[in-house]
Amino acid sequence: MYPEQLVRPMAKDLTDVGFKSLTSATEVDDVMNQMDGTALLVVNSVCGCAAANARPGAKMALQNGKKPDQLYTVFAGVDREATDRARDYLLPYPPSSPSIALFKDGKLVHFLERHHIEGRSAGMIAENLAAAFDAFCE
């Protein structure tokens, strides 16, 4: 587990733009089981590719004309229970952080694993997500 003072600004990077932080398995289950429409889930991380690529890319993608109805985040290495439960909904993909998932009516429809994020610019990630938003969001 990482110290609160270390991760607070990294979590705030997403919550400041409207992402709701999920911190328990129950919260994750509630969101997933009651999902109507589209939702973006960012599995946040303290790593450099989360800071340079994943979080900025997710935020840039929200400038797209179409975007998800709901925004959620769990923090790997911090909110273990919530992250573990969220990863259950990301199967068959193996655990990956950071990662970014788009759900429609509770079904996973688009997923960026760490290897899709690492080494790619925030702009490339935003373009990828914007294309998914155009395909799945209303």
C-alpha atoms as an extended CHARMM CRD file, in Angstrom:
* protein
*
       138  EXT
         1         1  MET       CA              0.0000000000        0.0000000000        0.0000000000  PROA      1               0.0000000000
         2         2  TYR       CA              1.2580000000        3.4510000000       -0.8890000000  PROA      2               0.0000000000
         3         3  PRO       CA              1.2100000000        6.4040000000        1.5070000000  PROA      3               0.0000000000
         4         4  GLU       CA             -1.8840000000        8.6150000000        1.2400000000  PROA      4               0.0000000000
         5         5  GLN       CA              0.1670000000       11.7890000000        0.7180000000  PROA      5               0.0000000000
         6         6  LEU       CA              1.8860000000       10.1740000000       -2.2780000000  PROA      6               0.0000000000
         7         7  VAL       CA             -1.2360000000        8.9880000000       -4.0940000000  PROA      7               0.0000000000
         8         8  ARG       CA             -3.6600000000       11.8060000000       -3.2350000000  PROA      8               0.0000000000
         9         9  PRO       CA             -2.5520000000       14.0720000000       -6.1330000000  PROA      9               0.0000000000
        10        10  MET       CA             -2.5590000000       11.1170000000       -8.5430000000  PROA      10              0.0000000000
        11        11  ALA       CA             -6.1170000000       10.1990000000       -7.5670000000  PROA      11              0.0000000000
        12        12  LYS       CA             -7.1930000000       13.8540000000       -7.5920000000  PROA      12              0.0000000000
        13        13  ASP       CA             -5.9440000000       14.1270000000      -11.1740000000  PROA      13              0.0000000000
        14        14  LEU       CA             -8.9790000000       12.0580000000      -12.1990000000  PROA      14              0.0000000000
        15        15  THR       CA            -11.5300000000       12.9560000000       -9.5200000000  PROA      15              0.0000000000
        16        16  ASP       CA            -11.0770000000       16.6600000000      -10.3170000000  PROA      16              0.0000000000
        17        17  VAL       CA            -12.4770000000       16.0350000000      -13.8120000000  PROA      17              0.0000000000
        18        18  GLY       CA            -15.4640000000       13.9920000000      -12.6810000000  PROA      18              0.0000000000
        19        19  PHE       CA            -14.2450000000       10.4530000000      -12.0620000000  PROA      19              0.0000000000
        20        20  LYS       CA            -15.8030000000        8.8160000000       -9.0140000000  PROA      20              0.0000000000
        21        21  SER       CA            -13.3150000000        6.9120000000       -6.9120000000  PROA      21              0.0000000000
        22        22  LEU       CA            -14.4680000000        3.4070000000       -5.9890000000  PROA      22              0.0000000000
        23        23  THR       CA            -12.7830000000        2.1500000000       -2.8250000000  PROA      23              0.0000000000
        24        24  SER       CA            -14.5700000000       -1.0980000000       -1.9550000000  PROA      24              0.0000000000
        25        25  ALA       CA            -15.7360000000       -4.2650000000       -3.6710000000  PROA      25              0.0000000000
        26        26  THR       CA            -19.3070000000       -3.3620000000       -2.7630000000  PROA      26              0.0000000000
        27        27  GLU       CA            -19.0440000000        0.0000000000       -4.5400000000  PROA      27              0.0000000000
        28        28  VAL       CA            -17.6520000000       -1.6950000000       -7.6460000000  PROA      28              0.0000000000
        29        29  ASP       CA            -20.4120000000       -4.3250000000       -7.6300000000  PROA      29              0.0000000000
        30        30  ASP       CA            -23.1010000000       -1.6740000000       -7.1320000000  PROA      30              0.0000000000
        31        31  VAL       CA            -21.8320000000        0.3370000000      -10.1000000000  PROA      31              0.0000000000
        32        32  MET       CA            -21.4360000000       -2.6830000000      -12.3680000000  PROA      32              0.0000000000
        33        33  ASN       CA            -24.7200000000       -4.3440000000      -11.4590000000  PROA      33              0.0000000000
        34        34  GLN       CA            -26.7720000000       -1.1740000000      -11.8860000000  PROA      34              0.0000000000
        35        35  MET       CA            -25.0100000000        0.1540000000      -14.9640000000  PROA      35              0.0000000000
        36        36  ASP       CA            -27.2430000000        1.6450000000      -17.6020000000  PROA      36              0.0000000000
        37        37  GLY       CA            -25.4410000000        3.2130000000      -20.5290000000  PROA      37              0.0000000000
        38        38  THR       CA            -21.7110000000        3.6280000000      -20.7990000000  PROA      38              0.0000000000
        39        39  ALA       CA            -18.9780000000        3.9410000000      -18.2000000000  PROA      39              0.0000000000
        40        40  LEU       CA            -15.2430000000        4.4790000000      -18.3510000000  PROA      40              0.0000000000
        41        41  LEU       CA            -13.1540000000        2.8020000000      -15.6610000000  PROA      41              0.0000000000
        42        42  VAL       CA             -9.5260000000        3.7900000000      -15.1450000000  PROA      42              0.0000000000
        43        43  VAL       CA             -7.3620000000        1.4740000000      -13.0760000000  PROA      43              0.0000000000
        44        44  ASN       CA             -5.0010000000        4.1360000000      -11.7690000000  PROA      44              0.0000000000
        45        45  SER       CA             -1.4000000000        3.5220000000      -10.7480000000  PROA      45              0.0000000000
        46        46  VAL       CA              1.6350000000        5.3000000000       -9.3250000000  PROA      46              0.0000000000
        47        47  CYS       CA              3.7930000000        4.3400000000      -12.3150000000  PROA      47              0.0000000000
        48        48  GLY       CA              5.1640000000        6.7970000000      -14.8200000000  PROA      48              0.0000000000
        49        49  CYS       CA              3.0130000000        5.5780000000      -17.7040000000  PROA      49              0.0000000000
        50        50  ALA       CA             -0.1020000000        6.3390000000      -15.6510000000  PROA      50              0.0000000000
        51        51  ALA       CA              1.1360000000        9.8730000000      -15.0100000000  PROA      51              0.0000000000
        52        52  ALA       CA              2.4130000000       10.6020000000      -18.5140000000  PROA      52              0.0000000000
        53        53  ASN       CA              0.0220000000        8.6020000000      -20.6550000000  PROA      53              0.0000000000
        54        54  ALA       CA             -3.0420000000        6.9790000000      -19.0520000000  PROA      54              0.0000000000
        55        55  ARG       CA             -4.4760000000        9.7880000000      -16.9270000000  PROA      55              0.0000000000
        56        56  PRO       CA             -3.7770000000       12.5650000000      -19.4540000000  PROA      56              0.0000000000
        57        57  GLY       CA             -5.0740000000       10.3850000000      -22.3070000000  PROA      57              0.0000000000
        58        58  ALA       CA             -8.2950000000        9.5800000000      -20.4550000000  PROA      58              0.0000000000
        59        59  LYS       CA             -8.8430000000       13.2540000000      -19.6280000000  PROA      59              0.0000000000
        60        60  MET       CA             -8.1280000000       14.3680000000      -23.2060000000  PROA      60              0.0000000000
        61        61  ALA       CA            -10.5610000000       11.7780000000      -24.5660000000  PROA      61              0.0000000000
        62        62  LEU       CA            -13.3410000000       13.3990000000      -22.5370000000  PROA      62              0.0000000000
        63        63  GLN       CA            -13.1300000000       16.3920000000      -24.8920000000  PROA      63              0.0000000000
        64        64  ASN       CA            -14.6620000000       14.1680000000      -27.5810000000  PROA      64              0.0000000000
        65        65  GLY       CA            -18.2000000000       14.9460000000      -28.7240000000  PROA      65              0.0000000000
        66        66  LYS       CA            -19.4240000000       11.5620000000      -27.5130000000  PROA      66              0.0000000000
        67        67  LYS       CA            -18.3090000000       10.4080000000      -24.0980000000  PROA      67              0.0000000000
        68        68  PRO       CA            -19.2870000000        7.8950000000      -21.4290000000  PROA      68              0.0000000000
        69        69  ASP       CA            -22.2680000000        8.5250000000      -19.1660000000  PROA      69              0.0000000000
        70        70  GLN       CA            -20.2670000000        7.6830000000      -16.0380000000  PROA      70              0.0000000000
        71        71  LEU       CA            -16.6080000000        7.9120000000      -15.0380000000  PROA      71              0.0000000000
        72        72  TYR       CA            -15.0220000000        5.6670000000      -12.4000000000  PROA      72              0.0000000000
        73        73  THR       CA            -11.5780000000        4.9030000000      -11.0780000000  PROA      73              0.0000000000
        74        74  VAL       CA             -9.9240000000        2.4190000000       -8.7580000000  PROA      74              0.0000000000
        75        75  PHE       CA             -6.3490000000        2.7890000000       -7.5520000000  PROA      75              0.0000000000
        76        76  ALA       CA             -4.1060000000       -0.2670000000       -7.8390000000  PROA      76              0.0000000000
        77        77  GLY       CA             -1.8870000000       -0.7000000000       -4.8100000000  PROA      77              0.0000000000
        78        78  VAL       CA             -4.1490000000        1.5330000000       -2.7250000000  PROA      78              0.0000000000
        79        79  ASP       CA             -7.7440000000        0.3390000000       -2.9050000000  PROA      79              0.0000000000
        80        80  ARG       CA             -6.8870000000       -3.3510000000       -3.1670000000  PROA      80              0.0000000000
        81        81  GLU       CA            -10.4100000000       -4.6600000000       -2.5330000000  PROA      81              0.0000000000
        82        82  ALA       CA            -11.9830000000       -2.3770000000       -5.1460000000  PROA      82              0.0000000000
        83        83  THR       CA             -9.2160000000       -3.0300000000       -7.6680000000  PROA      83              0.0000000000
        84        84  ASP       CA             -9.4470000000       -6.7920000000       -7.2340000000  PROA      84              0.0000000000
        85        85  ARG       CA            -13.2070000000       -6.6870000000       -7.7640000000  PROA      85              0.0000000000
        86        86  ALA       CA            -12.9270000000       -4.3710000000      -10.7610000000  PROA      86              0.0000000000
        87        87  ARG       CA            -10.4640000000       -6.8220000000      -12.3000000000  PROA      87              0.0000000000
        88        88  ASP       CA            -13.1140000000       -9.5380000000      -12.0350000000  PROA      88              0.0000000000
        89        89  TYR       CA            -15.1740000000       -7.4800000000      -14.4850000000  PROA      89              0.0000000000
        90        90  LEU       CA            -12.1660000000       -7.1040000000      -16.7880000000  PROA      90              0.0000000000
        91        91  LEU       CA            -11.7540000000      -10.8390000000      -17.3780000000  PROA      91              0.0000000000
        92        92  PRO       CA            -10.5160000000      -12.5230000000      -19.5100000000  PROA      92              0.0000000000
        93        93  TYR       CA             -7.7810000000       -9.8730000000      -19.4570000000  PROA      93              0.0000000000
        94        94  PRO       CA             -5.0570000000      -10.3780000000      -16.8540000000  PROA      94              0.0000000000
        95        95  PRO       CA             -4.4980000000       -7.7550000000      -14.1240000000  PROA      95              0.0000000000
        96        96  SER       CA             -2.9720000000       -4.6610000000      -15.6360000000  PROA      96              0.0000000000
        97        97  SER       CA             -2.2820000000       -1.2620000000      -14.1870000000  PROA      97              0.0000000000
        98        98  PRO       CA             -2.7260000000        1.2260000000      -15.4300000000  PROA      98              0.0000000000
        99        99  SER       CA             -5.5490000000        0.1780000000      -17.6850000000  PROA      99              0.0000000000
       100       100  ILE       CA             -8.6730000000        1.7820000000      -19.1170000000  PROA      100             0.0000000000
       101       101  ALA       CA            -11.9650000000        0.0110000000      -19.7590000000  PROA      101             0.0000000000
       102       102  LEU       CA            -15.1580000000        1.0910000000      -21.4770000000  PROA      102             0.0000000000
       103       103  PHE       CA            -18.3740000000       -0.6760000000      -20.4980000000  PROA      103             0.0000000000
       104       104  LYS       CA            -21.7770000000       -0.5050000000      -22.1220000000  PROA      104             0.0000000000
       105       105  ASP       CA            -24.7550000000       -1.7050000000      -20.0910000000  PROA      105             0.0000000000
       106       106  GLY       CA            -22.3600000000       -3.5650000000      -17.8100000000  PROA      106             0.0000000000
       107       107  LYS       CA            -20.4680000000       -5.3490000000      -20.5950000000  PROA      107             0.0000000000
       108       108  LEU       CA            -16.8100000000       -4.7050000000      -21.3680000000  PROA      108             0.0000000000
       109       109  VAL       CA            -16.6320000000       -3.3450000000      -24.9160000000  PROA      109             0.0000000000
       110       110  HSD       CA            -13.1580000000       -1.7690000000      -25.1230000000  PROA      110             0.0000000000
       111       111  PHE       CA            -10.0130000000       -2.2500000000      -23.0610000000  PROA      111             0.0000000000
       112       112  LEU       CA             -6.5430000000       -0.7500000000      -23.0110000000  PROA      112             0.0000000000
       113       113  GLU       CA             -4.0310000000       -2.8470000000      -21.1070000000  PROA      113             0.0000000000
       114       114  ARG       CA             -0.7610000000       -1.4900000000      -19.7700000000  PROA      114             0.0000000000
       115       115  HSD       CA              1.0680000000       -2.6570000000      -22.9040000000  PROA      115             0.0000000000
       116       116  HSD       CA             -1.3310000000       -0.4940000000      -24.9760000000  PROA      116             0.0000000000
       117       117  ILE       CA             -0.5250000000        2.5040000000      -22.7500000000  PROA      117             0.0000000000
       118       118  GLU       CA              3.1910000000        2.1530000000      -22.0910000000  PROA      118             0.0000000000
       119       119  GLY       CA              5.2710000000        3.8630000000      -24.7690000000  PROA      119             0.0000000000
       120       120  ARG       CA              2.2980000000        5.5830000000      -26.3850000000  PROA      120             0.0000000000
       121       121  SER       CA              1.5640000000        9.2570000000      -26.0850000000  PROA      121             0.0000000000
       122       122  ALA       CA             -1.4040000000       10.6220000000      -24.1890000000  PROA      122             0.0000000000
       123       123  GLY       CA             -2.6840000000       11.8960000000      -27.5410000000  PROA      123             0.0000000000
       124       124  MET       CA             -2.6090000000        8.3960000000      -29.0480000000  PROA      124             0.0000000000
       125       125  ILE       CA             -4.4840000000        7.0130000000      -26.0460000000  PROA      125             0.0000000000
       126       126  ALA       CA             -7.0370000000        9.8180000000      -26.2880000000  PROA      126             0.0000000000
       127       127  GLU       CA             -7.5680000000        9.0910000000      -29.9940000000  PROA      127             0.0000000000
       128       128  ASN       CA             -8.0540000000        5.3900000000      -29.2810000000  PROA      128             0.0000000000
       129       129  LEU       CA            -10.5810000000        6.1180000000      -26.5340000000  PROA      129             0.0000000000
       130       130  ALA       CA            -12.3830000000        8.7590000000      -28.6050000000  PROA      130             0.0000000000
       131       131  ALA       CA            -12.8670000000        6.1910000000      -31.3870000000  PROA      131             0.0000000000
       132       132  ALA       CA            -14.3370000000        3.7730000000      -28.8200000000  PROA      132             0.0000000000
       133       133  PHE       CA            -16.5970000000        6.5430000000      -27.4760000000  PROA      133             0.0000000000
       134       134  ASP       CA            -17.8020000000        7.2620000000      -31.0080000000  PROA      134             0.0000000000
       135       135  ALA       CA            -18.5920000000        3.5680000000      -31.4790000000  PROA      135             0.0000000000
       136       136  PHE       CA            -20.2890000000        2.8620000000      -28.1470000000  PROA      136             0.0000000000
       137       137  CYS       CA            -21.4480000000        6.1130000000      -26.5230000000  PROA      137             0.0000000000
       138       138  GLU       CA            -24.5070000000        8.1040000000      -27.5000000000  PROA      138             0.0000000000
